[in-house]
Amino acid sequence: MTGAGPHGADVEQLYRTAGFGAAVPRGRRPGLVVVDLTRGFTEDRFPTGSDLTDVVAATGRLIEAARAAGVFTVFTAIAYRPAEARGDTVAWLRKAPGLRSLVEGGEAVALDPRLPVLPEDHLLVKKGASAFAGTPLAALLTAAGCDSVLVCGATTSGCVRATAVDAVQAGFDTLVVRECTGDRARGPHDAALFDLAAKYADVVPLDEALGHLTALTTRENAT
């Protein structure tokens, strides 16, 4: 945690005194988890979305750098079967009924077409906020030999935050890439990044994440 942050220098100092905000190790074999950059979240024509054009562009750069470094990459999307969307079995939909519009096969659940997605990339469909909840994500990262995770996507205060918290709980040192996260409003976005940086992950600028991946590419080419 550096700088005054959105809550002021006094709050920053309070957290440092409490022992929060230490840096996490940079892994030698990270995985990249791209959380819910689907059209229903990245386009403001959908009720669940907002204009995340800049986030999508920044994430595209991150994905390309990860691919050059041979980094295992997973995309996620929230999508419900019609019976789930209409019914009462998914508790989250009672709290956030707007998500009932995210129905399998619909436009809103498609990955943003501006992202450089390849046919061989993994896509996990999830029903909750965390990309780990009810999915094989932890097993996939472990099988790929990942020792850490880069997290990006939408929304910062919801699915990104939940995914980063669960990544740490699954044993992965976690980096959240600032420019590659987005939300509907600035306040929740900033608060989520502050909390993540204090307790769960290093929140890093895109340039630092790209530098980390470039160093991995250089090392890979040298071996």
Order of alpha helices (4+ residues) and beta strands (2+ residues): alpha-beta-alpha-alpha-beta-alpha-alpha-beta-alpha-beta-alpha-beta-alpha-beta-alpha
